[in-house]
Amino acid sequence: MKNQHSAKRLNHPFKRSAMAAVIAGLCTTPAWATPGTPLGAPVHVNALGTRGEQPSVARGANGTFLVIWNDFTDACFGVCAQLFNANGTPKGPAFLAGANESSIDDLSVSSDHAGNFVVAWVTSPFRPSGLLTSDLTYVRAQRISADGSLLGAPIQVTKETFPDLLGVVRVQKVHNVRASVAVDADGDFVVAWRTAADSTERFGTYYHQFALSSAQAAIHARRYNAAGVAQGSAITVEAQAQLVELNSGNYTITEPALAIDDDGDFVVSWWSASPTTQIQARRYDASGKAQGSRLAVASGSVGFPAVGMDAVGNFVVSWNQSGSGDNIVAQRFNTAGVAQGSLLTVQNYPSPYQQPTTPVLSMAADGSFVIAWSTLISSATVSIYPPFVGIYARPFTAAGSPRSPTFAVHVDGATGEGQSEPSIAFDSAGNIIGAWDETSAYYSDDVYVQRFSGN
């Protein structure tokens, strides 16, 4: 997924090695100073008096970056966005990237080399009168230019229909959730999501919800070119049966994570509970063709995978792993999907009262990467809700060596505030941008962003 004279569109047997050589020359290992040095104070992103949740951040060209969040106040009702200059000052006012239809969830943003962005999210649409609205969701995406202008109309990634047969309205309850987007060098992009389904029937004014004993859960992905035109149909990355109880679902596969290289080759990772609890992944080339078999990344008490990919297709998967305490761990893979080196312990909290959770990962073109996470305090002495007291991060070289000890992206628990929903952006110069959701004891939500220097 490059421009029309891209290496990926040349049938050259040495494409990978040639590309790697170029990147090795252009993206040398950065000369870091003290990783995690804050640049200025945290910036309050959402407007005063609004409620911001689920932030996601992506770095654009020349250090600019875009923060998106879910806002549900009159000031910005839907997927809100704020573009920033490289120095952390707002570049124009906040704007609406996606309208709220019924609810907004699972926001994700990614950028190309020119600084254009693609945003993806899950929404619950308003339904015709008389139909149930719960759990009927679909995935949408929106392209945004480097100056913050919306490019075209919102893209309907998934759709639903409402068949009416002999007076009986039967609605398939499609749970499209956990949307994730990744953009390659020239703006082509992939959206991944999880789907599960059961059914609802309506006879007149009476509803009957029934469960399927072996409904289907699946991880899907769909490719788009830089103009937002779908390239082929959706890809089923993984599909398994699920046990569904009335009004409740026990999903066997969930939490898809997505990353892409400069050429448009991509990897999807997910959490699976059948037949055993494990983290899995699968690689695809830029045409959507699967490369090799499914990868068994990890098994046991694992969950919440995150994934990043460098310019030529090496990638890293990170996840939660429980054992003697809760840990954030990671594993590096080469372009062929072969594990490189031993398992990395990103952060280890042996104390039962300190639980690092839900890692996020950003990988630079040269293969260096940073992993961030929330820390949950489960002690009964902590009165804040949610009981998060900080967002932390740790940077690594492409070889998996820590560049520094863990540093705090933001810690403010002493004032009765909890931090969660971290997002992280990273580049080959070592610049780190962290965003998070801050919830006070009064349940008000705010989105903050903080820049850090690695130079």
Secondary structure as GFF3:
##gff-version 3
##sequence-region A 1 455
A	DSSP	three_ten_helix	7	9	.	.	.	ID=ss1
A	DSSP	alpha_helix	15	26	.	.	.	ID=ss2
A	DSSP	beta_strand	37	44	.	.	.	ID=ss3
A	DSSP	beta_strand	52	59	.	.	.	ID=ss4
A	DSSP	three_ten_helix	61	63	.	.	.	ID=ss5
A	DSSP	beta_strand	65	73	.	.	.	ID=ss6
A	DSSP	beta_strand	76	84	.	.	.	ID=ss7
A	DSSP	beta_strand	95	99	.	.	.	ID=ss8
A	DSSP	beta_strand	104	111	.	.	.	ID=ss9
A	DSSP	beta_strand	117	123	.	.	.	ID=ss10
A	DSSP	beta_strand	138	144	.	.	.	ID=ss11
A	DSSP	beta_strand	150	156	.	.	.	ID=ss12
A	DSSP	beta_strand	164	165	.	.	.	ID=ss13
A	DSSP	beta_strand	168	183	.	.	.	ID=ss14
A	DSSP	beta_strand	189	203	.	.	.	ID=ss15
A	DSSP	beta_strand	206	210	.	.	.	ID=ss16
A	DSSP	beta_strand	215	224	.	.	.	ID=ss17
A	DSSP	beta_strand	235	245	.	.	.	ID=ss18
A	DSSP	beta_strand	248	250	.	.	.	ID=ss19
A	DSSP	beta_strand	253	260	.	.	.	ID=ss20
A	DSSP	beta_strand	266	272	.	.	.	ID=ss21
A	DSSP	beta_strand	278	284	.	.	.	ID=ss22
A	DSSP	beta_strand	290	299	.	.	.	ID=ss23
A	DSSP	beta_strand	302	309	.	.	.	ID=ss24
A	DSSP	beta_strand	315	322	.	.	.	ID=ss25
A	DSSP	beta_strand	326	333	.	.	.	ID=ss26
A	DSSP	beta_strand	339	349	.	.	.	ID=ss27
A	DSSP	beta_strand	354	363	.	.	.	ID=ss28
A	DSSP	beta_strand	369	377	.	.	.	ID=ss29
A	DSSP	beta_strand	388	396	.	.	.	ID=ss30
A	DSSP	beta_strand	407	410	.	.	.	ID=ss31
A	DSSP	three_ten_helix	413	415	.	.	.	ID=ss32
A	DSSP	beta_strand	417	426	.	.	.	ID=ss33
A	DSSP	beta_strand	432	440	.	.	.	ID=ss34
A	DSSP	beta_strand	445	453	.	.	.	ID=ss35
###
